[in-house]
Amino acid sequence: MQNIYLKITLPMMLALTLMITANEIAQPKIAAIGRHVPVKTKCSPPKPQFYEYHNRIVIFDPLHQAYERIKPDAFYVGVELWATYALANGGSHADQLIGEAELRMGYNYFFNGRDHVTPFVGIGVFKDFRGERVNHVTYRIGSVVFHDHDNIIKPAVVYGVFGLLYDHEFNSFFTLGANFKGMVGGAASKKKHFKWGNPVGGIDVALPITFRFGPKRHWDIRLEPFDIFMHGTHISRNYFGSRCTIGYRF
């Protein structure tokens, strides 16, 4: 009877011991598998949050009127009409009154929460309002030649335009940009003594400096130094000046 009891209990005790030992060996592995090991990931810094609006208007200066649709990642349209004095080479006047009217269409790309890039195309009209002195021969007496002069107004230039507008928002107060556009067109009329000639090409490079203010930065003051070079088959002129505007965004 005792032998039968040992034959039954010994295998059961041996099996139980093996199960406990196997469980103790497997437990660290299970814990290692179940333990959460943090993985280091490269996180990009959060994008800055500035006040972005859909439209900007300039209506407070009678010599500079403008509207622009500035909604980020959306269709762009701009209408601008301005006149200002500029320094110019050639001619009899150092300060020239010039003006421009332009319609632009493009797309507003928005990067990094602060960079605005807008390629565009459009049409426009450029006008130099100051006359230039043009000498011509009136009559001769023997070997003596008498000259007279006329004050000729240059005709307007009608052109197609393409270019790029760029603004970088350093913070909610200050924005610095760079604008470039190329122009190809011709004189709107032909004068007897003075004309641009056809075709007329040009470039306009500007550096807009914008200061935004107000509780939600609706208002801004923009100073925009520019250099405009117009080259025709008959004459070429370079104009340097600055446009200054007060804008409202909404």
C-alpha positions in Angstrom: 0.0 0.0 0.0 2.8 2.3 0.9 4.5 1.6 -2.4 1.4 2.4 -4.4 1.1 5.8 -2.5 4.7 6.6 -3.4 4.2 5.6 -7.0 1.3 8.0 -7.3 2.6 11.0 -5.2 6.2 11.1 -6.4 5.4 11.7 -10.1 2.8 14.4 -9.1 5.4 16.2 -6.9 8.0 16.0 -9.6 5.6 17.5 -12.2 4.6 20.3 -9.8 8.2 21.2 -9.1 9.0 21.3 -12.8 6.0 23.6 -13.5 7.0 26.0 -10.7 10.7 26.1 -11.9 9.6 26.7 -15.5 7.3 29.5 -14.5 10.1 31.2 -12.5 12.4 31.0 -15.5 9.9 32.4 -17.9 8.6 35.2 -15.7 11.6 37.6 -16.3 11.3 37.1 -20.1 7.6 37.9 -20.0 8.3 41.0 -17.8 11.0 42.1 -20.3 8.6 41.6 -23.2 5.8 43.5 -21.4 8.0 46.3 -20.1 7.5 49.6 -22.0 10.8 50.9 -23.3 10.6 54.5 -24.3 11.8 55.2 -27.8 13.5 58.4 -28.6 11.8 60.2 -31.5 12.9 63.4 -33.2 10.1 65.9 -32.7 9.9 69.0 -34.9 9.4 72.3 -33.0 5.9 73.6 -32.9 5.0 76.1 -35.7 4.7 79.7 -34.6 1.1 81.0 -34.4 0.8 84.5 -35.9 -2.3 86.5 -36.9 -3.1 85.6 -40.5 -5.9 87.2 -42.5 -7.5 86.8 -45.9 -7.4 90.4 -47.2 -5.3 93.6 -47.1 -6.4 97.0 -48.3 -4.7 100.3 -48.7 -7.2 103.2 -49.0 -5.8 105.9 -46.7 -3.4 107.5 -49.2 -5.0 109.1 -52.3 -1.8 108.5 -54.3 -1.7 104.8 -53.3 -4.7 102.5 -53.5 -4.4 98.7 -53.3 -6.3 95.5 -52.5 -4.7 92.0 -52.0 -6.1 88.6 -51.2 -3.5 87.3 -48.9 -5.2 84.1 -47.5 -2.5 81.4 -46.9 -2.5 78.5 -49.3 -5.1 80.0 -51.5 -5.6 81.9 -54.7 -4.0 85.3 -54.8 -5.3 88.5 -56.5 -3.9 92.0 -56.2 -5.0 95.4 -57.6 -2.6 98.3 -57.1 -2.5 101.9 -58.2 0.2 104.3 -57.0 2.2 107.5 -57.9 5.3 108.8 -56.2 8.5 110.8 -56.8 11.7 108.9 -57.5 15.3 109.6 -58.4 16.0 109.0 -62.0 19.0 108.9 -64.3 19.0 110.9 -67.5 16.6 113.8 -68.4 16.6 117.2 -66.9 15.1 116.4 -63.6 16.6 114.3 -60.8 13.2 113.8 -59.2 10.6 112.2 -61.4 6.9 111.7 -60.8 6.1 108.2 -61.8 3.1 106.0 -61.4 1.8 102.5 -62.0 -1.5 100.5 -62.2 -1.3 96.7 -62.0 -3.5 93.6 -61.8 -1.9 90.5 -60.5 -3.0 86.9 -60.1 -1.2 84.0 -58.5 -1.1 81.6 -55.5 -0.2 82.2 -51.9 2.1 79.4 -50.6 2.6 79.3 -46.8 5.6 77.5 -45.2 6.8 77.0 -41.6 4.0 79.1 -40.1 5.9 82.3 -41.1 7.0 82.3 -44.8 4.7 83.6 -47.5 5.7 82.9 -51.2 3.5 84.1 -54.0 4.3 83.6 -57.7 2.1 85.7 -60.0 1.4 87.0 -63.5 -0.6 90.0 -64.6 -0.9 93.2 -66.7 -0.1 96.8 -65.9 0.6 100.3 -67.1 3.7 102.4 -66.1 3.9 106.2 -66.6 6.7 108.8 -66.2 4.8 112.1 -65.8 7.8 114.4 -66.0 8.8 115.9 -69.3 12.3 115.8 -70.7 14.0 118.5 -72.7 14.6 117.5 -76.3 16.7 119.8 -78.5 16.2 120.2 -82.3 17.4 122.4 -85.0 15.0 125.3 -85.9 16.9 127.2 -88.6 20.3 127.9 -90.0 22.0 131.2 -91.1 25.1 130.2 -93.0 27.3 128.1 -90.8 25.4 129.2 -87.6 22.8 126.7 -86.4 20.0 127.8 -84.0 18.5 125.2 -81.7 15.2 125.1 -79.9 13.9 122.6 -77.4 10.6 121.0 -76.5 9.5 119.6 -73.2 8.3 116.1 -74.2 6.1 113.9 -72.1 7.0 110.3 -72.3 4.1 107.9 -73.3 2.8 105.3 -70.9 4.1 101.7 -71.2 1.6 98.9 -71.3 3.1 95.6 -70.2 2.6 92.0 -69.1 4.2 91.1 -65.8 5.4 88.0 -64.0 7.1 87.8 -60.6 7.5 86.6 -57.0 6.4 88.1 -53.7 8.1 86.9 -50.5 7.5 87.8 -46.8 9.1 86.4 -43.7 7.4 87.0 -40.4 10.1 87.3 -37.7 7.3 87.8 -35.1 3.8 89.3 -34.9 5.2 92.8 -35.1 7.9 92.7 -37.8 8.0 91.3 -41.4 10.7 91.6 -44.0 10.3 90.6 -47.6 11.7 90.7 -51.1 9.7 91.3 -54.3 10.8 90.8 -57.9 8.9 91.3 -61.1 9.8 91.3 -64.8 7.9 93.4 -67.4 7.6 93.1 -71.2 5.5 95.5 -73.2 5.5 98.5 -75.4 4.7 102.3 -75.5 1.0 103.1 -75.6 1.6 105.9 -78.1 4.4 107.3 -80.4 5.8 110.8 -80.1 7.6 112.6 -82.9 10.6 113.6 -80.9 10.6 111.3 -77.9 9.4 107.7 -77.5 10.3 104.5 -75.6 10.3 102.4 -78.7 9.0 98.9 -79.0 9.4 96.5 -77.3 10.0 97.8 -73.7 11.3 95.6 -71.0 11.8 96.2 -67.3 12.5 94.9 -63.9 11.2 96.0 -60.5 13.0 95.0 -57.3 11.5 96.0 -53.9 12.3 95.3 -50.3 9.0 95.6 -48.2 9.5 96.3 -44.5 6.3 95.9 -42.6 5.4 96.8 -39.0 2.1 95.4 -37.7 0.3 96.9 -34.7 -3.0 96.8 -32.9 -4.5 94.2 -30.5 -4.8 91.5 -33.2 -2.3 93.0 -35.7 -5.0 94.2 -38.1 -3.1 97.4 -39.0 0.3 97.7 -40.6 2.8 100.3 -41.9 4.9 99.3 -44.9 8.0 101.0 -46.2 9.0 99.6 -49.6 12.2 100.9 -51.2 12.3 100.0 -54.9 14.4 100.1 -58.0 12.7 100.1 -61.4 14.7 99.8 -64.6 12.8 100.4 -67.9 14.7 99.7 -71.2 13.2 100.5 -74.6 14.7 100.4 -78.1 15.2 104.2 -78.0 15.7 105.1 -74.3 16.4 103.6 -70.9 15.6 104.9 -67.5 16.4 103.8 -63.9 14.1 104.9 -61.1 14.9 104.6 -57.4 12.4 105.5 -54.7 10.2 104.3 -51.9 6.5 103.5 -51.5 4.9 104.0 -48.0 1.5 102.6 -47.1 -0.9 102.1 -44.2 -2.8 98.9 -44.6 -5.6 97.1 -42.8 -6.1 93.3 -42.8 -9.3 91.4 -42.3 
